[in-house]
Amino acid sequence: MIHASGLYKRYGDLVALDGVSFEIARGSVVGLLGPNGAGKSTTMKILTGTLVPDGGHATIDGRQVLPGDAESRRAVGYLPESTPLYRSMRVDGYLDFVAGMLGLGRSERKREVARVIGACRIGIHAGRSIGALSKGYRQRVGLAQALLGDPQVLILDEPTSGLDPAEVVHMRELVKELGREKTVLLSTHVLSEIEATASRVIIVAGGQLVADGNPLQLARKKSARLILLMRLGVDDMGVTDEEIGRELYDAAGVKEILDVSDLGGGVKRCAMRVERSVGSDSLQGEPVAELVAARVVKRGWHVSELSWEGLDFEAAFLELVEAHRASREAQA
């Protein structure tokens, strides 16, 4: 439904997008994530036809998105972060006005306004002025205008920004319902929103695609923290924490020794950042745990306990972004 191919955009000396490509199928909710300046807004502007890329192209349902192309624009409903609403207008009057701007006839406008009012559950406020509504209901009005004309693609920029917890829940429910029939691209800084609504996430950083996949799987595939409790042999009581760290760091799959601490009685606690598996697609991580245990036993120490502290999605996101930043700095 949405196809982005090699999107490139430059603002003076700043490269906002550098060869970003992805595809989104019909009937799915996909999160677009990235730190400030990552290229999210530029991507959305290209997909909505308000910005022309310097390279690459975007298509919606097979039709290239171009400014001034009414057909491609009608295929996309857009809810910006700061919805430009006319607060002095009534809700139904504003929606009728926007429907008219879309070129809908009078009878079609009436049907469409009634449909989107029902879909966004704002019927009890249809006759009120927009300025008298709460922030949550103003967001619903903004979503209703994005739904006018029944576009097959919805692009939502921070749809829950500034909402109270109850309104956030309502907006989540609306987005999930819409995702059953439409293609929804959701951009937000609130990672819990992505976990609650999206089945897939696209992460950009520095204008480049960093990751693309299911949020849970991305978290599992990234490194995790392995906690080791072990007892040293009598002959090794004088081994320093630094020596223990170097010994464990040699085990396959260990990326970083986070901490080595003495619990007394020859018992050491070691926290390691490790890969979940080595040479395997398994998400369970047993292969690396076994390799670490084997290293300990070979050294003549006794494994008392091995446990996982798995990364959550937020930690995985931060790790992906930081790894990308470090890689770019190393290449510079």
C-alpha angles and dihedrals in degrees: 000000000000117000122180116183123189095327111196127178131169130191105194106296093348118094104208096177125022112188101319114179132174143139129219122196126221117274102027139113112226126183122222110206138175143125121274110295093020095125101260097126092045090052092051092047090053092048092050092049096244095112132042116221119231088223139011125020144243129223132193114204089343096309119112114243111237132163110260094022102126095192096056091042092053090054091064130065114198131199109187122204092252103039110214099226127168098234096193092060126086116251095246092043093051093049091048089051093052091046088054091051087055089058098251118154122242098263092042090049090054092052093045094048090050091048097051092042088056094043092053094040097234098126094118089058099040093109096045127095113259092233091062093058128095119254089258094055092044087056089052090052089051090051090048091056089050089055095052112116090025098261116197093219126056122192112193122188113199094328094178097045111137095002124135118243095265092050090047090057091050092050091049090053091050092050093049091049092050090049091064090069107018139046108253125193109192122192118192144144090217104091093191088064090059093048091049099047113016130077091193137028132205113202122198129183130173090002093301135105108256103173141353124190150074111328094230094047092048089054092048095046093053120079121287135200117260116198116204126191112190140164119226123224120253091255092053100054089110095055110121125232089245091056091049090050092051091049094052093042088065091064114104113259096023108126101174140359104230101182143347117196136175115238093182132253092062093300117135130192115210125187115197135180104224143167115259092234141356121226092353140092090223115128095198099081099218093129093063093042088054092049092051091048090049090052091052094048092047089055089054097251127129122241109223099173142352120194139166130235099192123208117249120220094264092054091046090051092051091047092051093049093045092048090051092049092049091048092052092048090051091052093048 
